[in-house]
Amino acid sequence: MNRLQGKTAIVTGASTGIGAAIAKELAVEGANVALAARRLDKLNEVKNEITEIRNSKGKVMAFQADMSNKNDVNQLAEKVQGELGNVDIFVNNAGQMLTGTVRSGQVEEWEKMVDVNIKGVLYGIDAVLPSMLSRSTGHLINVASVSGLEVTKTSTVYSATKYAVRAISMGLEKELARTGVRITNISPGMVDTDLQGNGTWNDRKMLEAADIAKAVVYAVTQPDYVNVNEVTVRPV
């Protein structure tokens, strides 16, 4: 449908799962898409898949970046702007879901989740927001989780990081009012990805990664005066 023709999007964590699906949907809508993740080989596979999509009209490029490294994130934004133009859509999708509970004392796992899920989100926003503000346009997408709404006995630290993502989104809603820059927080339920398992959960069919991607496209294709702040997507 090419509703995003001429727009440029960065999708982090784009090498697999939800990130790859979001990148594909944005490309189908005509956007230029920059794929970012740590594994360049996987990114190139996604890039080739997008290139083969007939109705993908925009450009697609792959950039190796560790979202927990501020220099990597800044360089990513600079390279994309140089190659594809101003960043119109930034999708903060990169994340770590590890099993480190508080009582386990798995400090290294806590730190990984904090570094990617919280610091990485902030680094990404910081890298693209000044340009968006100067142009009075742009859209930030933060991919949180229903774990940011509910906590289980095995998700304490992960849930804490996703609560933080929602808090960042809620605060930016207010900071960015009347600036022309929009922000959307997407909270997926159980999605059938490598992270989660084999397609069923509590006898329910898991969501597909494409379901989350469609929610992103819905948010970013609204009229400029419409800001979809919060979307929660759960299995039936």
C-alpha positions as CSV (number, residue, x, y, z in Angstrom):
1,M,0.0,0.0,0.0
2,N,3.1,2.2,0.2
3,R,1.7,4.4,3.1
4,L,5.3,5.0,4.3
5,Q,6.8,5.8,0.9
6,G,9.8,8.1,1.4
7,K,10.0,7.5,5.1
8,T,13.1,6.0,6.8
9,A,12.9,3.6,9.7
10,I,15.5,2.0,12.0
11,V,14.5,-1.3,13.6
12,T,16.7,-2.6,16.4
13,G,16.8,-6.3,17.2
14,A,15.9,-6.8,13.6
15,S,17.8,-10.1,13.0
16,T,15.0,-12.4,14.1
17,G,11.5,-12.6,15.5
18,I,9.5,-9.5,16.2
19,G,12.1,-7.1,14.9
20,A,12.5,-8.9,11.6
21,A,8.7,-9.0,11.2
22,I,8.4,-5.3,11.9
23,A,11.1,-4.5,9.4
24,K,9.3,-6.5,6.7
25,E,5.9,-4.9,7.3
26,L,7.5,-1.4,7.2
27,A,9.3,-2.3,4.0
28,V,6.0,-3.5,2.5
29,E,4.5,-0.1,3.3
30,G,7.3,1.5,1.2
31,A,9.7,2.7,3.9
32,N,13.4,2.6,3.7
33,V,14.5,0.3,6.4
34,A,17.7,0.1,8.4
35,L,18.1,-3.2,10.2
36,A,20.2,-3.2,13.3
37,A,21.4,-6.0,15.6
38,R,24.6,-7.6,16.8
39,R,24.6,-10.5,14.3
40,L,25.4,-9.2,10.8
41,D,24.9,-12.7,9.2
42,K,21.3,-12.9,10.5
43,L,20.6,-9.3,9.5
44,N,21.8,-10.0,5.9
45,E,19.4,-13.0,5.8
46,V,16.5,-10.6,6.7
47,K,17.7,-8.0,4.3
48,N,17.7,-10.6,1.5
49,E,14.2,-11.7,2.4
50,I,12.9,-8.1,2.3
51,T,14.7,-7.5,-1.0
52,E,12.8,-10.4,-2.5
53,I,9.4,-9.1,-1.4
54,R,7.9,-7.8,-4.6
55,N,5.9,-4.9,-3.2
56,S,8.8,-3.6,-1.1
57,K,9.6,-0.3,-2.8
58,G,12.1,1.3,-0.4
59,K,15.8,0.6,0.3
60,V,17.0,-1.8,2.9
61,M,20.3,-1.8,4.7
62,A,21.9,-3.8,7.5
63,F,24.0,-2.3,10.3
64,Q,25.8,-4.2,13.0
65,A,25.3,-2.5,16.4
66,D,25.1,-3.4,20.0
67,M,22.3,-1.3,21.5
68,S,23.9,-1.4,25.0
69,N,26.9,0.5,23.6
70,K,26.2,4.2,23.3
71,N,28.9,4.7,20.7
72,D,27.5,2.0,18.5
73,V,24.0,3.5,18.7
74,N,25.2,7.0,17.8
75,Q,27.2,5.6,14.9
76,L,24.1,3.7,13.8
77,A,22.0,6.9,13.7
78,E,24.7,8.8,11.8
79,K,25.3,6.1,9.2
80,V,21.6,5.7,8.6
81,Q,21.1,9.4,8.2
82,G,24.0,9.5,5.7
83,E,22.8,6.5,3.7
84,L,19.0,6.8,3.9
85,G,18.2,10.3,5.1
86,N,16.5,11.6,8.2
87,V,15.1,9.0,10.5
88,D,11.3,9.2,10.6
89,I,10.6,6.1,12.6
90,F,12.7,4.5,15.3
91,V,11.7,1.1,16.6
92,N,13.3,0.2,20.0
93,N,12.8,-3.6,19.7
94,A,16.2,-5.0,20.9
95,G,15.8,-6.8,24.2
96,Q,17.0,-9.5,26.5
97,M,14.7,-11.9,28.3
98,L,16.8,-13.9,30.7
99,T,15.9,-16.1,33.6
100,G,17.8,-14.2,36.3
101,T,15.5,-14.0,39.3
102,V,16.4,-11.8,42.3
103,R,16.9,-14.7,44.7
104,S,19.2,-16.5,42.2
105,G,21.8,-13.8,42.5
106,Q,22.5,-13.9,38.7
107,V,23.9,-10.4,38.6
108,E,25.4,-10.8,35.2
109,E,22.0,-11.6,33.7
110,W,20.3,-8.7,35.5
111,E,23.0,-6.4,34.1
112,K,22.5,-7.6,30.6
113,M,18.7,-7.0,30.8
114,V,19.2,-3.5,32.3
115,D,21.8,-2.6,29.7
116,V,19.8,-3.6,26.7
117,N,16.2,-3.2,27.8
118,I,16.6,0.1,29.6
119,K,19.9,1.8,28.6
120,G,19.6,0.6,25.0
121,V,16.1,2.1,24.7
122,L,17.4,5.5,26.1
123,Y,20.5,5.4,23.9
124,G,18.3,4.8,20.8
125,I,15.9,7.7,21.7
126,D,18.8,10.0,22.4
127,A,20.5,9.3,19.1
128,V,17.5,10.2,16.9
129,L,15.2,12.5,19.0
130,P,17.2,15.8,18.5
131,S,16.8,15.6,14.8
132,M,13.1,14.7,15.1
133,L,12.5,17.7,17.4
134,S,14.3,20.0,15.0
135,R,12.1,18.9,12.2
136,S,8.9,18.7,14.3
137,T,8.2,15.2,13.0
138,G,9.1,11.6,13.8
139,H,7.7,8.6,15.6
140,L,9.3,6.5,18.4
141,I,8.1,3.0,19.0
142,N,9.1,1.2,22.2
143,V,8.5,-2.5,22.3
144,A,7.8,-3.4,25.9
145,S,5.9,-6.5,27.1
146,V,2.9,-7.6,29.1
147,S,5.5,-8.4,31.6
148,G,5.6,-4.7,32.2
149,L,2.0,-4.9,33.3
150,E,2.2,-8.1,35.3
151,V,4.9,-9.8,37.3
152,T,5.5,-13.5,37.9
153,K,7.8,-15.2,40.4
154,T,10.3,-15.9,37.6
155,S,10.1,-12.5,35.8
156,T,11.0,-10.0,38.5
157,V,14.0,-8.4,36.9
158,Y,12.8,-8.7,33.3
159,S,9.4,-7.2,34.3
160,A,11.2,-4.4,36.1
161,T,13.0,-3.5,32.9
162,K,9.8,-3.6,30.9
163,Y,8.0,-1.5,33.5
164,A,10.9,1.0,32.9
165,V,10.3,1.0,29.2
166,R,6.6,1.8,29.8
167,A,7.6,4.6,32.2
168,I,9.9,6.0,29.6
169,S,7.1,5.9,27.0
170,M,4.6,7.5,29.4
171,G,7.0,10.3,30.4
172,L,7.9,11.0,26.8
173,E,4.2,11.3,25.9
174,K,4.2,14.4,28.1
175,E,7.6,15.7,27.2
176,L,6.8,15.5,23.5
177,A,3.3,17.0,23.6
178,R,2.9,19.6,20.8
179,T,6.3,19.0,19.4
180,G,5.1,17.0,16.3
181,V,7.1,13.9,17.5
182,R,4.9,10.9,18.5
183,I,5.6,7.9,20.7
184,T,3.9,4.5,20.9
185,N,4.4,1.8,23.5
186,I,3.7,-1.7,22.2
187,S,3.2,-4.5,24.8
188,P,3.2,-7.9,23.2
189,G,1.9,-11.0,25.0
190,M,3.3,-14.4,24.3
191,V,4.7,-14.5,20.8
192,D,5.9,-17.5,18.9
193,T,9.6,-16.7,18.5
194,D,12.9,-18.4,19.3
195,L,12.7,-16.6,22.7
196,Q,9.5,-18.2,23.8
197,G,9.0,-21.7,22.6
198,N,6.9,-23.8,20.3
199,G,3.7,-22.0,19.5
200,T,1.4,-22.8,22.4
201,W,1.1,-21.4,25.9
202,N,-1.4,-22.5,28.5
203,D,-3.3,-24.3,25.7
204,R,-3.6,-21.1,23.7
205,K,-2.0,-20.4,20.4
206,M,0.8,-17.8,20.7
207,L,0.8,-14.6,18.7
208,E,2.8,-14.5,15.5
209,A,5.6,-11.9,15.2
210,A,3.6,-10.5,12.3
211,D,0.8,-9.6,14.6
212,I,3.0,-7.2,16.5
213,A,4.4,-5.8,13.3
214,K,0.9,-5.0,12.2
215,A,0.3,-3.1,15.4
216,V,3.4,-1.0,14.7
217,V,2.3,-0.2,11.2
218,Y,-1.2,0.7,12.5
219,A,0.4,3.3,14.9
220,V,2.8,4.8,12.4
221,T,0.3,5.2,9.6
222,Q,-2.2,7.3,11.6
223,P,-2.7,10.9,10.6
224,D,-0.1,13.3,11.9
225,Y,-2.5,14.7,14.6
226,V,-3.2,11.2,16.0
227,N,-0.8,9.7,18.6
228,V,-1.5,6.1,19.5
229,N,0.3,6.0,22.9
230,E,-0.3,2.5,24.1
231,V,-1.1,-0.8,22.3
232,T,-1.3,-4.2,24.2
233,V,-1.5,-7.3,22.0
234,R,-2.4,-10.6,23.7
235,P,-3.5,-14.1,22.5
236,V,-7.2,-14.7,22.7
